[in-house]
Amino acid sequence: MATTAETPEAQGTQEQEPQFNLALTQDQKDVRDWVHGFAEQVVRPAAHEWDEREETPWPVIQEAAKIGLYGFEALQQFAGDPTGLSLPIVQEELFWGDAGIGMAIMGTGLAAASIVGQGTWDQAMEWIPRCYGTESEPKVAAFCASEPNAGSDVSGIRTRAKYDEASDTWTINGQKAWATNGGIADVHVVVASVDPELGSRGHAAFIVPIDTPGIEQGAKVKKHGLRASHTADVHLDDCKIPGAYLLGGKEKLDERLARVREGKKGKSQAAMQTFEATRPSVGAQAIGIARAAYEYALDYAKEREQFGKKIIENQAIAFALADMKMEIDACRLLVWRAAWMARNGIRFENAEGSMSKLKAGEVAVWATERAIHILGGNGYTREYPVERWHRDAKIYTIFEGTSEMQRLVISRAISGMRIT
Ligand SMILES: Cc1cc2nc3c(=O)[nH]c(=O)nc-3n(C[C@H](O)[C@H](O)[C@H](O)COP(=O)(O)OP(=O)(O)OC[C@H]3O[C@@H](n4cnc5c(N)ncnc54)[C@H](O)[C@@H]3O)c2cc1C
């Protein structure tokens, strides 16, 4: 018998509250298993080589594009899931395979997210496919906010965009730092100041294609971890781009700046909007690394014998593994909650997005360190993957907002006060 809530009349008159449900649909399970298969068979076997080479793993990106895991359609499929869970599920599985390669595949998503978040529909349809290229010739994209003197404090951004009305052209000058895919990307999304007097509220985001005269890669960064992912400075020297490359358009920018100049509350800054939307996904990447380390350490502890018994038969080891499992599952719940809230338009009252990224990043560092310890001397060598996972995990307490910045956001949200 149909309940009242199921009758057509009731459906027509009552607004349905979106329900949070941990039971994955068959589609979500299929996506998870498909990505896991790719991570296990293609990504993990290639991980050590690309970490040592410190180069973008183009053949693996091509493989991902070929099976439909990399590209505009894939992004639409994962991000289109109304529960919001598909994207974190995909991220966790891929980064379980390897974080460096995972970032080489998923790093483009940061630029795509900023185009979706700040651009118009037409801009998204024009530029996101170009960010990814084609199945036979995949491309990558870069999101460039950070600068040598503007990391946690984005109000320090000095890159300047000036508008010339007569030619409807923007001219951009500045230096970007730490850009994932910087200089090798086909499309760069560049955050620049259009009105320095307004600080971070005077920022806007621009599309700068790689064939624009004046854009070029600066120094490539040699990193502690995530070494298969390319990170570099980007120089912008008198880069002239058409007015249409301003994300969101000039009219919207002028309206926003006018509101800020009148002292009205402006919407949050361009760079911050992108970070807020991507935080649960970033947390899911960290969970993938933590889970890889936990599973590896568990198997090892069940095999390795000392004092005539398996090392897991000692409570010290078994309890460490129990804690790892518990913390990883707790992270996943925070990430899925935040992803579900973001997808269903539910306001983050307590900075749930930041909470999920903070917790997952810190657990990934802790769990990978525990895994090294459980493997003993072997864990400290490059013959075993756990040392790489530990190096990879550390970035999750630094990029997309350091742990301190997340705590700042959370403490301000829960207190309503200006914590500094
Ligand atoms: C591998 C990698 C990839 C990256 N990819 C990108 C990218 O694609 N695009 C991009 O724009 N950026 C990228 N970044 C930059 C990254 O977002 C910044 O490194 C990060 O925001 C921190 O900035 P910072 O390095 O300047 O550190 P700083 O801001 O100088 O911070 C240094 C330390 O001081 C602490 N600190 C600063 N202010 C405070 C405060 N008020 N209270 C308490 N503690 C504070 C920080 O938490 C940190 O521990 C990347 C960085 C790396 C390493």
Ligand as a Chemical Component Dictionary entry (heavy atoms), coordinates in Angstrom:
data_LIG
# 
_chem_comp.id                   LIG 
_chem_comp.type                 NON-POLYMER 
_chem_comp.pdbx_formal_charge   0 
_chem_comp.three_letter_code    LIG 
# 
loop_
_chem_comp_atom.comp_id 
_chem_comp_atom.atom_id 
_chem_comp_atom.alt_atom_id 
_chem_comp_atom.type_symbol 
_chem_comp_atom.charge 
_chem_comp_atom.model_Cartn_x 
_chem_comp_atom.model_Cartn_y 
_chem_comp_atom.model_Cartn_z 
_chem_comp_atom.pdbx_ordinal 
LIG C1  C1  C 0 52.309 20.496 -4.937 1  
LIG C2  C2  C 0 51.582 21.805 -4.870 2  
LIG C3  C3  C 0 50.584 22.068 -5.798 3  
LIG C4  C4  C 0 49.923 23.289 -5.760 4  
LIG N1  N1  N 0 48.976 23.559 -6.728 5  
LIG C5  C5  C 0 48.445 24.803 -6.780 6  
LIG C6  C6  C 0 47.587 25.167 -7.878 7  
LIG O1  O1  O 0 47.320 24.363 -8.769 8  
LIG N2  N2  N 0 47.121 26.442 -7.927 9  
LIG C7  C7  C 0 47.412 27.346 -6.959 10 
LIG O2  O2  O 0 46.945 28.470 -7.053 11 
LIG N3  N3  N 0 48.204 27.026 -5.900 12 
LIG C8  C8  C 0 48.727 25.792 -5.804 13 
LIG N4  N4  N 0 49.561 25.460 -4.762 14 
LIG C9  C9  C 0 49.870 26.447 -3.729 15 
LIG C10 C10 C 0 49.230 26.140 -2.382 16 
LIG O3  O3  O 0 47.856 26.364 -2.441 17 
LIG C11 C11 C 0 49.965 26.987 -1.320 18 
LIG O4  O4  O 0 51.247 26.417 -1.145 19 
LIG C12 C12 C 0 49.205 27.012 -0.004 20 
LIG O5  O5  O 0 48.042 27.780 -0.120 21 
LIG C13 C13 C 0 50.057 27.594 1.130  22 
LIG O6  O6  O 0 50.636 28.811 0.761  23 
LIG P1  P1  P 0 52.199 29.069 1.003  24 
LIG O7  O7  O 0 52.919 27.897 0.438  25 
LIG O8  O8  O 0 52.539 30.401 0.472  26 
LIG O9  O9  O 0 52.393 29.027 2.572  27 
LIG P2  P2  P 0 52.179 30.257 3.581  28 
LIG O10 O10 O 0 50.874 30.889 3.330  29 
LIG O11 O11 O 0 53.405 31.093 3.566  30 
LIG O12 O12 O 0 52.095 29.482 4.973  31 
LIG C14 C14 C 0 53.239 28.988 5.651  32 
LIG C15 C15 C 0 52.804 28.442 6.993  33 
LIG O13 O13 O 0 52.264 29.505 7.799  34 
LIG C16 C16 C 0 50.965 29.165 8.222  35 
LIG N5  N5  N 0 50.137 30.359 8.322  36 
LIG C17 C17 C 0 50.021 31.369 7.424  37 
LIG N6  N6  N 0 49.157 32.285 7.864  38 
LIG C18 C18 C 0 48.703 31.848 9.055  39 
LIG C19 C19 C 0 47.752 32.339 10.002 40 
LIG N7  N7  N 0 47.072 33.472 9.802  41 
LIG N8  N8  N 0 47.528 31.621 11.126 42 
LIG C20 C20 C 0 48.194 30.461 11.345 43 
LIG N9  N9  N 0 49.082 29.945 10.485 44 
LIG C21 C21 C 0 49.329 30.622 9.352  45 
LIG C22 C22 C 0 50.444 28.196 7.184  46 
LIG O14 O14 O 0 49.361 27.414 7.639  47 
LIG C23 C23 C 0 51.695 27.398 6.870  48 
LIG O15 O15 O 0 51.858 26.396 7.827  49 
LIG C24 C24 C 0 50.228 24.237 -4.768 50 
LIG C25 C25 C 0 51.234 23.957 -3.825 51 
LIG C26 C26 C 0 51.921 22.774 -3.879 52 
LIG C27 C27 C 0 53.030 22.530 -2.894 53 
# 
loop_
_chem_comp_bond.comp_id 
_chem_comp_bond.atom_id_1 
_chem_comp_bond.atom_id_2 
_chem_comp_bond.value_order 
_chem_comp_bond.pdbx_ordinal 
LIG C1  C2  SING 1  
LIG C2  C3  SING 2  
LIG C2  C26 DOUB 3  
LIG C3  C4  DOUB 4  
LIG C4  N1  SING 5  
LIG C4  C24 SING 6  
LIG N1  C5  DOUB 7  
LIG C5  C6  SING 8  
LIG C5  C8  SING 9  
LIG C6  O1  DOUB 10 
LIG C6  N2  SING 11 
LIG N2  C7  SING 12 
LIG C7  O2  DOUB 13 
LIG C7  N3  SING 14 
LIG N3  C8  DOUB 15 
LIG C8  N4  SING 16 
LIG N4  C9  SING 17 
LIG N4  C24 SING 18 
LIG C9  C10 SING 19 
LIG C10 O3  SING 20 
LIG C10 C11 SING 21 
LIG C11 O4  SING 22 
LIG C11 C12 SING 23 
LIG C12 O5  SING 24 
LIG C12 C13 SING 25 
LIG C13 O6  SING 26 
LIG O6  P1  SING 27 
LIG P1  O7  DOUB 28 
LIG P1  O8  SING 29 
LIG P1  O9  SING 30 
LIG O9  P2  SING 31 
LIG P2  O10 DOUB 32 
LIG P2  O11 SING 33 
LIG P2  O12 SING 34 
LIG O12 C14 SING 35 
LIG C14 C15 SING 36 
LIG C15 O13 SING 37 
LIG C15 C23 SING 38 
LIG O13 C16 SING 39 
LIG C16 N5  SING 40 
LIG C16 C22 SING 41 
LIG N5  C17 SING 42 
LIG N5  C21 SING 43 
LIG C17 N6  DOUB 44 
LIG N6  C18 SING 45 
LIG C18 C19 SING 46 
LIG C18 C21 DOUB 47 
LIG C19 N7  SING 48 
LIG C19 N8  DOUB 49 
LIG N8  C20 SING 50 
LIG C20 N9  DOUB 51 
LIG N9  C21 SING 52 
LIG C22 O14 SING 53 
LIG C22 C23 SING 54 
LIG C23 O15 SING 55 
LIG C24 C25 DOUB 56 
LIG C25 C26 SING 57 
LIG C26 C27 SING 58 
# 
